[in-house]
């Protein structure tokens, strides 16, 4: 193929179908993420990676604050964002309200599955597993974004994980079961 766009076969320039676009975006994001990880670890080591996670958490928390819909708590917004991120990779995700908060169960992580497939296809991975990075990053985002009385934690289980957003002060009344932050708008 040459650099001259007029030399392209018209069939090669047809639009991608939605599934092809999704796969291509996943691939490009994965490539950029892997390159950034490799560069940061190679140039700055583990301390550089920790600093990168904190910078990423700060930037993401600022974006979440700017994007949060009116009437939605920061906790609910964070958990929904995490759910949607996992669904982008076709993860098997359920999210359930609990009296003390919200539990998101990722029974089969599509991100982990995607990385395993990439490794089988010959891609050299920076990390043996994306799970510790994901957990450190998302708990750091939560620490900067969700309400101060809420603790966000993650437990790894096989090819999935369970995220919990729990309030130190769950609602006392049965009608308030579910996320204790639903409808709250304070940071």
MODELLER restraints for C-alpha pairs under 7 A, 6 or more apart:
rsr = mdl.restraints
at = mdl.atoms
rsr.add(forms.Gaussian(group=physical.xy_distance, feature=features.Distance(at['CA:34:A'], at['CA:125:A']), mean=6.97, stdev=0.5))
rsr.add(forms.Gaussian(group=physical.xy_distance, feature=features.Distance(at['CA:34:A'], at['CA:126:A']), mean=6.52, stdev=0.5))
rsr.add(forms.Gaussian(group=physical.xy_distance, feature=features.Distance(at['CA:37:A'], at['CA:126:A']), mean=6.59, stdev=0.5))
rsr.add(forms.Gaussian(group=physical.xy_distance, feature=features.Distance(at['CA:38:A'], at['CA:126:A']), mean=5.93, stdev=0.5))
rsr.add(forms.Gaussian(group=physical.xy_distance, feature=features.Distance(at['CA:40:A'], at['CA:48:A']), mean=5.95, stdev=0.5))
rsr.add(forms.Gaussian(group=physical.xy_distance, feature=features.Distance(at['CA:40:A'], at['CA:49:A']), mean=6.09, stdev=0.5))
rsr.add(forms.Gaussian(group=physical.xy_distance, feature=features.Distance(at['CA:41:A'], at['CA:48:A']), mean=6.56, stdev=0.5))
rsr.add(forms.Gaussian(group=physical.xy_distance, feature=features.Distance(at['CA:41:A'], at['CA:49:A']), mean=6.21, stdev=0.5))
rsr.add(forms.Gaussian(group=physical.xy_distance, feature=features.Distance(at['CA:53:A'], at['CA:137:A']), mean=5.53, stdev=0.5))
rsr.add(forms.Gaussian(group=physical.xy_distance, feature=features.Distance(at['CA:54:A'], at['CA:140:A']), mean=6.74, stdev=0.5))
rsr.add(forms.Gaussian(group=physical.xy_distance, feature=features.Distance(at['CA:57:A'], at['CA:137:A']), mean=6.30, stdev=0.5))
rsr.add(forms.Gaussian(group=physical.xy_distance, feature=features.Distance(at['CA:57:A'], at['CA:140:A']), mean=5.62, stdev=0.5))
rsr.add(forms.Gaussian(group=physical.xy_distance, feature=features.Distance(at['CA:57:A'], at['CA:141:A']), mean=4.37, stdev=0.5))
rsr.add(forms.Gaussian(group=physical.xy_distance, feature=features.Distance(at['CA:58:A'], at['CA:141:A']), mean=6.77, stdev=0.5))
rsr.add(forms.Gaussian(group=physical.xy_distance, feature=features.Distance(at['CA:58:A'], at['CA:144:A']), mean=6.90, stdev=0.5))
rsr.add(forms.Gaussian(group=physical.xy_distance, feature=features.Distance(at['CA:60:A'], at['CA:141:A']), mean=6.64, stdev=0.5))
rsr.add(forms.Gaussian(group=physical.xy_distance, feature=features.Distance(at['CA:61:A'], at['CA:141:A']), mean=5.68, stdev=0.5))
rsr.add(forms.Gaussian(group=physical.xy_distance, feature=features.Distance(at['CA:61:A'], at['CA:144:A']), mean=6.10, stdev=0.5))
rsr.add(forms.Gaussian(group=physical.xy_distance, feature=features.Distance(at['CA:61:A'], at['CA:145:A']), mean=5.31, stdev=0.5))
rsr.add(forms.Gaussian(group=physical.xy_distance, feature=features.Distance(at['CA:68:A'], at['CA:77:A']), mean=6.55, stdev=0.5))
rsr.add(forms.Gaussian(group=physical.xy_distance, feature=features.Distance(at['CA:71:A'], at['CA:183:A']), mean=4.92, stdev=0.5))
rsr.add(forms.Gaussian(group=physical.xy_distance, feature=features.Distance(at['CA:71:A'], at['CA:184:A']), mean=6.22, stdev=0.5))
rsr.add(forms.Gaussian(group=physical.xy_distance, feature=features.Distance(at['CA:71:A'], at['CA:185:A']), mean=5.58, stdev=0.5))
rsr.add(forms.Gaussian(group=physical.xy_distance, feature=features.Distance(at['CA:72:A'], at['CA:182:A']), mean=6.28, stdev=0.5))
rsr.add(forms.Gaussian(group=physical.xy_distance, feature=features.Distance(at['CA:72:A'], at['CA:183:A']), mean=5.14, stdev=0.5))
rsr.add(forms.Gaussian(group=physical.xy_distance, feature=features.Distance(at['CA:72:A'], at['CA:184:A']), mean=6.15, stdev=0.5))
rsr.add(forms.Gaussian(group=physical.xy_distance, feature=features.Distance(at['CA:72:A'], at['CA:185:A']), mean=5.85, stdev=0.5))
rsr.add(forms.Gaussian(group=physical.xy_distance, feature=features.Distance(at['CA:73:A'], at['CA:181:A']), mean=5.51, stdev=0.5))
rsr.add(forms.Gaussian(group=physical.xy_distance, feature=features.Distance(at['CA:73:A'], at['CA:182:A']), mean=5.84, stdev=0.5))
rsr.add(forms.Gaussian(group=physical.xy_distance, feature=features.Distance(at['CA:73:A'], at['CA:183:A']), mean=5.88, stdev=0.5))
rsr.add(forms.Gaussian(group=physical.xy_distance, feature=features.Distance(at['CA:73:A'], at['CA:184:A']), mean=4.80, stdev=0.5))
rsr.add(forms.Gaussian(group=physical.xy_distance, feature=features.Distance(at['CA:73:A'], at['CA:185:A']), mean=4.83, stdev=0.5))
rsr.add(forms.Gaussian(group=physical.xy_distance, feature=features.Distance(at['CA:73:A'], at['CA:186:A']), mean=6.89, stdev=0.5))
rsr.add(forms.Gaussian(group=physical.xy_distance, feature=features.Distance(at['CA:74:A'], at['CA:145:A']), mean=6.50, stdev=0.5))
rsr.add(forms.Gaussian(group=physical.xy_distance, feature=features.Distance(at['CA:74:A'], at['CA:146:A']), mean=4.91, stdev=0.5))
rsr.add(forms.Gaussian(group=physical.xy_distance, feature=features.Distance(at['CA:74:A'], at['CA:147:A']), mean=6.45, stdev=0.5))
rsr.add(forms.Gaussian(group=physical.xy_distance, feature=features.Distance(at['CA:74:A'], at['CA:185:A']), mean=6.95, stdev=0.5))
rsr.add(forms.Gaussian(group=physical.xy_distance, feature=features.Distance(at['CA:74:A'], at['CA:187:A']), mean=6.49, stdev=0.5))
rsr.add(forms.Gaussian(group=physical.xy_distance, feature=features.Distance(at['CA:75:A'], at['CA:146:A']), mean=4.83, stdev=0.5))
rsr.add(forms.Gaussian(group=physical.xy_distance, feature=features.Distance(at['CA:75:A'], at['CA:147:A']), mean=6.54, stdev=0.5))
rsr.add(forms.Gaussian(group=physical.xy_distance, feature=features.Distance(at['CA:75:A'], at['CA:181:A']), mean=6.72, stdev=0.5))
rsr.add(forms.Gaussian(group=physical.xy_distance, feature=features.Distance(at['CA:76:A'], at['CA:181:A']), mean=6.93, stdev=0.5))
rsr.add(forms.Gaussian(group=physical.xy_distance, feature=features.Distance(at['CA:76:A'], at['CA:182:A']), mean=6.75, stdev=0.5))
rsr.add(forms.Gaussian(group=physical.xy_distance, feature=features.Distance(at['CA:83:A'], at['CA:93:A']), mean=6.85, stdev=0.5))
rsr.add(forms.Gaussian(group=physical.xy_distance, feature=features.Distance(at['CA:86:A'], at['CA:110:A']), mean=6.83, stdev=0.5))
rsr.add(forms.Gaussian(group=physical.xy_distance, feature=features.Distance(at['CA:89:A'], at['CA:110:A']), mean=4.66, stdev=0.5))
rsr.add(forms.Gaussian(group=physical.xy_distance, feature=features.Distance(at['CA:89:A'], at['CA:111:A']), mean=5.73, stdev=0.5))
rsr.add(forms.Gaussian(group=physical.xy_distance, feature=features.Distance(at['CA:90:A'], at['CA:110:A']), mean=5.30, stdev=0.5))
rsr.add(forms.Gaussian(group=physical.xy_distance, feature=features.Distance(at['CA:91:A'], at['CA:106:A']), mean=6.64, stdev=0.5))
rsr.add(forms.Gaussian(group=physical.xy_distance, feature=features.Distance(at['CA:91:A'], at['CA:108:A']), mean=5.53, stdev=0.5))
rsr.add(forms.Gaussian(group=physical.xy_distance, feature=features.Distance(at['CA:91:A'], at['CA:109:A']), mean=4.69, stdev=0.5))
rsr.add(forms.Gaussian(group=physical.xy_distance, feature=features.Distance(at['CA:91:A'], at['CA:110:A']), mean=4.28, stdev=0.5))
rsr.add(forms.Gaussian(group=physical.xy_distance, feature=features.Distance(at['CA:92:A'], at['CA:106:A']), mean=5.65, stdev=0.5))
rsr.add(forms.Gaussian(group=physical.xy_distance, feature=features.Distance(at['CA:92:A'], at['CA:107:A']), mean=5.38, stdev=0.5))
rsr.add(forms.Gaussian(group=physical.xy_distance, feature=features.Distance(at['CA:92:A'], at['CA:108:A']), mean=5.07, stdev=0.5))
rsr.add(forms.Gaussian(group=physical.xy_distance, feature=features.Distance(at['CA:92:A'], at['CA:109:A']), mean=6.59, stdev=0.5))
rsr.add(forms.Gaussian(group=physical.xy_distance, feature=features.Distance(at['CA:93:A'], at['CA:104:A']), mean=6.94, stdev=0.5))
rsr.add(forms.Gaussian(group=physical.xy_distance, feature=features.Distance(at['CA:93:A'], at['CA:105:A']), mean=5.58, stdev=0.5))
rsr.add(forms.Gaussian(group=physical.xy_distance, feature=features.Distance(at['CA:93:A'], at['CA:106:A']), mean=4.49, stdev=0.5))
rsr.add(forms.Gaussian(group=physical.xy_distance, feature=features.Distance(at['CA:93:A'], at['CA:107:A']), mean=6.28, stdev=0.5))
rsr.add(forms.Gaussian(group=physical.xy_distance, feature=features.Distance(at['CA:94:A'], at['CA:104:A']), mean=5.72, stdev=0.5))
rsr.add(forms.Gaussian(group=physical.xy_distance, feature=features.Distance(at['CA:94:A'], at['CA:105:A']), mean=5.27, stdev=0.5))
rsr.add(forms.Gaussian(group=physical.xy_distance, feature=features.Distance(at['CA:94:A'], at['CA:106:A']), mean=6.68, stdev=0.5))
rsr.add(forms.Gaussian(group=physical.xy_distance, feature=features.Distance(at['CA:95:A'], at['CA:102:A']), mean=6.99, stdev=0.5))
rsr.add(forms.Gaussian(group=physical.xy_distance, feature=features.Distance(at['CA:95:A'], at['CA:103:A']), mean=5.67, stdev=0.5))
rsr.add(forms.Gaussian(group=physical.xy_distance, feature=features.Distance(at['CA:95:A'], at['CA:104:A']), mean=4.24, stdev=0.5))
rsr.add(forms.Gaussian(group=physical.xy_distance, feature=features.Distance(at['CA:95:A'], at['CA:105:A']), mean=6.25, stdev=0.5))
rsr.add(forms.Gaussian(group=physical.xy_distance, feature=features.Distance(at['CA:96:A'], at['CA:102:A']), mean=5.79, stdev=0.5))
rsr.add(forms.Gaussian(group=physical.xy_distance, feature=features.Distance(at['CA:96:A'], at['CA:103:A']), mean=5.35, stdev=0.5))
rsr.add(forms.Gaussian(group=physical.xy_distance, feature=features.Distance(at['CA:96:A'], at['CA:104:A']), mean=6.43, stdev=0.5))
rsr.add(forms.Gaussian(group=physical.xy_distance, feature=features.Distance(at['CA:97:A'], at['CA:103:A']), mean=6.33, stdev=0.5))
rsr.add(forms.Gaussian(group=physical.xy_distance, feature=features.Distance(at['CA:97:A'], at['CA:178:A']), mean=4.03, stdev=0.5))
rsr.add(forms.Gaussian(group=physical.xy_distance, feature=features.Distance(at['CA:97:A'], at['CA:179:A']), mean=5.46, stdev=0.5))
rsr.add(forms.Gaussian(group=physical.xy_distance, feature=features.Distance(at['CA:98:A'], at['CA:177:A']), mean=6.38, stdev=0.5))
rsr.add(forms.Gaussian(group=physical.xy_distance, feature=features.Distance(at['CA:98:A'], at['CA:178:A']), mean=4.76, stdev=0.5))
rsr.add(forms.Gaussian(group=physical.xy_distance, feature=features.Distance(at['CA:98:A'], at['CA:179:A']), mean=6.53, stdev=0.5))
rsr.add(forms.Gaussian(group=physical.xy_distance, feature=features.Distance(at['CA:99:A'], at['CA:170:A']), mean=6.22, stdev=0.5))
rsr.add(forms.Gaussian(group=physical.xy_distance, feature=features.Distance(at['CA:99:A'], at['CA:171:A']), mean=6.83, stdev=0.5))
rsr.add(forms.Gaussian(group=physical.xy_distance, feature=features.Distance(at['CA:99:A'], at['CA:177:A']), mean=4.64, stdev=0.5))
rsr.add(forms.Gaussian(group=physical.xy_distance, feature=features.Distance(at['CA:99:A'], at['CA:178:A']), mean=5.21, stdev=0.5))
rsr.add(forms.Gaussian(group=physical.xy_distance, feature=features.Distance(at['CA:99:A'], at['CA:179:A']), mean=6.92, stdev=0.5))
rsr.add(forms.Gaussian(group=physical.xy_distance, feature=features.Distance(at['CA:100:A'], at['CA:166:A']), mean=5.25, stdev=0.5))
rsr.add(forms.Gaussian(group=physical.xy_distance, feature=features.Distance(at['CA:100:A'], at['CA:167:A']), mean=5.57, stdev=0.5))
rsr.add(forms.Gaussian(group=physical.xy_distance, feature=features.Distance(at['CA:100:A'], at['CA:170:A']), mean=4.57, stdev=0.5))
rsr.add(forms.Gaussian(group=physical.xy_distance, feature=features.Distance(at['CA:100:A'], at['CA:179:A']), mean=6.94, stdev=0.5))
rsr.add(forms.Gaussian(group=physical.xy_distance, feature=features.Distance(at['CA:100:A'], at['CA:180:A']), mean=6.73, stdev=0.5))
rsr.add(forms.Gaussian(group=physical.xy_distance, feature=features.Distance(at['CA:101:A'], at['CA:165:A']), mean=5.46, stdev=0.5))
rsr.add(forms.Gaussian(group=physical.xy_distance, feature=features.Distance(at['CA:101:A'], at['CA:166:A']), mean=4.46, stdev=0.5))
rsr.add(forms.Gaussian(group=physical.xy_distance, feature=features.Distance(at['CA:101:A'], at['CA:167:A']), mean=5.95, stdev=0.5))
rsr.add(forms.Gaussian(group=physical.xy_distance, feature=features.Distance(at['CA:101:A'], at['CA:178:A']), mean=6.01, stdev=0.5))
rsr.add(forms.Gaussian(group=physical.xy_distance, feature=features.Distance(at['CA:101:A'], at['CA:179:A']), mean=4.38, stdev=0.5))
rsr.add(forms.Gaussian(group=physical.xy_distance, feature=features.Distance(at['CA:101:A'], at['CA:180:A']), mean=5.76, stdev=0.5))
rsr.add(forms.Gaussian(group=physical.xy_distance, feature=features.Distance(at['CA:102:A'], at['CA:164:A']), mean=5.81, stdev=0.5))
rsr.add(forms.Gaussian(group=physical.xy_distance, feature=features.Distance(at['CA:102:A'], at['CA:165:A']), mean=5.25, stdev=0.5))
rsr.add(forms.Gaussian(group=physical.xy_distance, feature=features.Distance(at['CA:102:A'], at['CA:166:A']), mean=6.59, stdev=0.5))
rsr.add(forms.Gaussian(group=physical.xy_distance, feature=features.Distance(at['CA:102:A'], at['CA:178:A']), mean=6.81, stdev=0.5))
rsr.add(forms.Gaussian(group=physical.xy_distance, feature=features.Distance(at['CA:102:A'], at['CA:179:A']), mean=5.58, stdev=0.5))
rsr.add(forms.Gaussian(group=physical.xy_distance, feature=features.Distance(at['CA:103:A'], at['CA:162:A']), mean=6.94, stdev=0.5))
rsr.add(forms.Gaussian(group=physical.xy_distance, feature=features.Distance(at['CA:103:A'], at['CA:163:A']), mean=5.75, stdev=0.5))
rsr.add(forms.Gaussian(group=physical.xy_distance, feature=features.Distance(at['CA:103:A'], at['CA:164:A']), mean=4.62, stdev=0.5))
rsr.add(forms.Gaussian(group=physical.xy_distance, feature=features.Distance(at['CA:103:A'], at['CA:165:A']), mean=6.57, stdev=0.5))
rsr.add(forms.Gaussian(group=physical.xy_distance, feature=features.Distance(at['CA:104:A'], at['CA:162:A']), mean=5.69, stdev=0.5))
rsr.add(forms.Gaussian(group=physical.xy_distance, feature=features.Distance(at['CA:104:A'], at['CA:163:A']), mean=5.00, stdev=0.5))
rsr.add(forms.Gaussian(group=physical.xy_distance, feature=features.Distance(at['CA:104:A'], at['CA:164:A']), mean=6.38, stdev=0.5))
rsr.add(forms.Gaussian(group=physical.xy_distance, feature=features.Distance(at['CA:105:A'], at['CA:161:A']), mean=6.19, stdev=0.5))
rsr.add(forms.Gaussian(group=physical.xy_distance, feature=features.Distance(at['CA:105:A'], at['CA:162:A']), mean=4.49, stdev=0.5))
rsr.add(forms.Gaussian(group=physical.xy_distance, feature=features.Distance(at['CA:105:A'], at['CA:163:A']), mean=6.39, stdev=0.5))
rsr.add(forms.Gaussian(group=physical.xy_distance, feature=features.Distance(at['CA:106:A'], at['CA:160:A']), mean=5.03, stdev=0.5))
rsr.add(forms.Gaussian(group=physical.xy_distance, feature=features.Distance(at['CA:106:A'], at['CA:161:A']), mean=5.13, stdev=0.5))
rsr.add(forms.Gaussian(group=physical.xy_distance, feature=features.Distance(at['CA:106:A'], at['CA:162:A']), mean=5.95, stdev=0.5))
rsr.add(forms.Gaussian(group=physical.xy_distance, feature=features.Distance(at['CA:107:A'], at['CA:159:A']), mean=6.97, stdev=0.5))
rsr.add(forms.Gaussian(group=physical.xy_distance, feature=features.Distance(at['CA:107:A'], at['CA:160:A']), mean=4.73, stdev=0.5))
rsr.add(forms.Gaussian(group=physical.xy_distance, feature=features.Distance(at['CA:107:A'], at['CA:161:A']), mean=6.53, stdev=0.5))
rsr.add(forms.Gaussian(group=physical.xy_distance, feature=features.Distance(at['CA:108:A'], at['CA:159:A']), mean=5.46, stdev=0.5))
rsr.add(forms.Gaussian(group=physical.xy_distance, feature=features.Distance(at['CA:108:A'], at['CA:160:A']), mean=4.90, stdev=0.5))
rsr.add(forms.Gaussian(group=physical.xy_distance, feature=features.Distance(at['CA:109:A'], at['CA:159:A']), mean=5.89, stdev=0.5))
rsr.add(forms.Gaussian(group=physical.xy_distance, feature=features.Distance(at['CA:109:A'], at['CA:160:A']), mean=5.05, stdev=0.5))
rsr.add(forms.Gaussian(group=physical.xy_distance, feature=features.Distance(at['CA:112:A'], at['CA:130:A']), mean=6.66, stdev=0.5))
rsr.add(forms.Gaussian(group=physical.xy_distance, feature=features.Distance(at['CA:119:A'], at['CA:125:A']), mean=6.67, stdev=0.5))
rsr.add(forms.Gaussian(group=physical.xy_distance, feature=features.Distance(at['CA:135:A'], at['CA:154:A']), mean=6.57, stdev=0.5))
rsr.add(forms.Gaussian(group=physical.xy_distance, feature=features.Distance(at['CA:139:A'], at['CA:152:A']), mean=6.24, stdev=0.5))
rsr.add(forms.Gaussian(group=physical.xy_distance, feature=features.Distance(at['CA:139:A'], at['CA:153:A']), mean=6.62, stdev=0.5))
rsr.add(forms.Gaussian(group=physical.xy_distance, feature=features.Distance(at['CA:142:A'], at['CA:152:A']), mean=6.49, stdev=0.5))
rsr.add(forms.Gaussian(group=physical.xy_distance, feature=features.Distance(at['CA:146:A'], at['CA:187:A']), mean=6.53, stdev=0.5))
rsr.add(forms.Gaussian(group=physical.xy_distance, feature=features.Distance(at['CA:147:A'], at['CA:187:A']), mean=5.16, stdev=0.5))
rsr.add(forms.Gaussian(group=physical.xy_distance, feature=features.Distance(at['CA:149:A'], at['CA:167:A']), mean=5.70, stdev=0.5))
rsr.add(forms.Gaussian(group=physical.xy_distance, feature=features.Distance(at['CA:149:A'], at['CA:168:A']), mean=5.59, stdev=0.5))
rsr.add(forms.Gaussian(group=physical.xy_distance, feature=features.Distance(at['CA:150:A'], at['CA:165:A']), mean=6.30, stdev=0.5))
rsr.add(forms.Gaussian(group=physical.xy_distance, feature=features.Distance(at['CA:150:A'], at['CA:166:A']), mean=5.35, stdev=0.5))
rsr.add(forms.Gaussian(group=physical.xy_distance, feature=features.Distance(at['CA:150:A'], at['CA:167:A']), mean=4.36, stdev=0.5))
rsr.add(forms.Gaussian(group=physical.xy_distance, feature=features.Distance(at['CA:150:A'], at['CA:168:A']), mean=6.22, stdev=0.5))
rsr.add(forms.Gaussian(group=physical.xy_distance, feature=features.Distance(at['CA:151:A'], at['CA:165:A']), mean=5.60, stdev=0.5))
rsr.add(forms.Gaussian(group=physical.xy_distance, feature=features.Distance(at['CA:151:A'], at['CA:166:A']), mean=5.31, stdev=0.5))
rsr.add(forms.Gaussian(group=physical.xy_distance, feature=features.Distance(at['CA:151:A'], at['CA:167:A']), mean=6.39, stdev=0.5))
rsr.add(forms.Gaussian(group=physical.xy_distance, feature=features.Distance(at['CA:152:A'], at['CA:164:A']), mean=5.48, stdev=0.5))
rsr.add(forms.Gaussian(group=physical.xy_distance, feature=features.Distance(at['CA:152:A'], at['CA:165:A']), mean=4.39, stdev=0.5))
rsr.add(forms.Gaussian(group=physical.xy_distance, feature=features.Distance(at['CA:152:A'], at['CA:166:A']), mean=6.47, stdev=0.5))
rsr.add(forms.Gaussian(group=physical.xy_distance, feature=features.Distance(at['CA:153:A'], at['CA:163:A']), mean=5.67, stdev=0.5))
rsr.add(forms.Gaussian(group=physical.xy_distance, feature=features.Distance(at['CA:153:A'], at['CA:164:A']), mean=5.32, stdev=0.5))
rsr.add(forms.Gaussian(group=physical.xy_distance, feature=features.Distance(at['CA:153:A'], at['CA:165:A']), mean=6.71, stdev=0.5))
rsr.add(forms.Gaussian(group=physical.xy_distance, feature=features.Distance(at['CA:154:A'], at['CA:161:A']), mean=6.67, stdev=0.5))
rsr.add(forms.Gaussian(group=physical.xy_distance, feature=features.Distance(at['CA:154:A'], at['CA:162:A']), mean=5.52, stdev=0.5))
rsr.add(forms.Gaussian(group=physical.xy_distance, feature=features.Distance(at['CA:154:A'], at['CA:163:A']), mean=4.41, stdev=0.5))
rsr.add(forms.Gaussian(group=physical.xy_distance, feature=features.Distance(at['CA:154:A'], at['CA:164:A']), mean=6.37, stdev=0.5))
rsr.add(forms.Gaussian(group=physical.xy_distance, feature=features.Distance(at['CA:155:A'], at['CA:161:A']), mean=5.50, stdev=0.5))
rsr.add(forms.Gaussian(group=physical.xy_distance, feature=features.Distance(at['CA:155:A'], at['CA:162:A']), mean=5.24, stdev=0.5))
rsr.add(forms.Gaussian(group=physical.xy_distance, feature=features.Distance(at['CA:155:A'], at['CA:163:A']), mean=6.62, stdev=0.5))
rsr.add(forms.Gaussian(group=physical.xy_distance, feature=features.Distance(at['CA:156:A'], at['CA:162:A']), mean=6.59, stdev=0.5))
rsr.add(forms.Gaussian(group=physical.xy_distance, feature=features.Distance(at['CA:170:A'], at['CA:180:A']), mean=6.18, stdev=0.5))
rsr.add(forms.Gaussian(group=physical.xy_distance, feature=features.Distance(at['CA:171:A'], at['CA:177:A']), mean=6.84, stdev=0.5))
rsr.add(forms.Gaussian(group=physical.xy_distance, feature=features.Distance(at['CA:171:A'], at['CA:180:A']), mean=6.15, stdev=0.5))
